[in-house]
């Protein structure tokens, strides 16, 4: 394992000398700039997280820091993930009680947790009742043409047919979630072991770009986010070939089944690569309130204070028309 990195800016690198840090005080004086805005957060563990010198606690720190500043600025949060104990969803609950920039909203009106079938079956009525003060659960029904007999029953992802159902349901959830979002932040993301048609963070990025929403890509934690950044730079990461995923026989069989059923909307990683290469960081910068230089810094810095600052700088410019 690589030497663990410091992401705090407290010790050996405070960010002094970096031009964006010198503007931090001015930006933080602006309050409630995100009132009425919903910011999506796409985050999950990366396959290469430990190789980069990080661990899951670093990802959790990132979620907490980014979420608390969004909430303190009056924003709302949307996240599409499961309800595992100690997971990213639970991290946000405690923050809601402390950051009430928009006092007209209750905690559950500031955090939306989107759940696709069959993951939506794993949260009990009792658990929903326990958490209803903290979060608004959005259980997304499966596509009608899947004809699921009983949406209260959990469907194991243990066959190509079942994985196909999972992929369709996860896509529908991601599409519906993006409709309510005004911008989205991307961190990490697996390229192996996912249950959708493609890595979840990649699919959420492509959907956000289709909606022409501002996006913010944090590259330090690797994963499919870092690979997407490389694609936007014009490079060709290995995760943007179909064959990269075919070591997983179950996924390969689902891939072939999906593409057979959807010849006009196939899973096609070279196509996704081409889309991102054509967009490039210049077009990302046109939408997200940051210069190309700032976006490049966001894709490389491992310091959370700088990550948070750059994201808030971009969001502030987007939503106060101060480009």
Secondary structure, DSSP 8 states (H G I E B T S, - for coil): -------SSSSS---TT-TTGGGHHHHHT--STTTT-EEEEEEE--TTTGGGT--HHHHHHHHHHHHHHHHHTT-EEEEE----TTSHHHHHHHHHHH--SSTTS-GGGSEEEEEETTGGGGS-HHHHHHHTTT-EEEEE---GGG--S-TTS---S-SHHHHHHHHHHHHHHHHHHHHH-SEEEEEE--SSS--SSS-HHHHHHHHHHHTT-EEEEE-TT-HHHHHHHHHHTT---GGGSGGGGTTSHHHHHHHHHHHHH-TTS---HHHHHHHHHHHHHHHHHHHHS--HHHHHHHTT---HHHHHHHHHHHHHHHHHT--
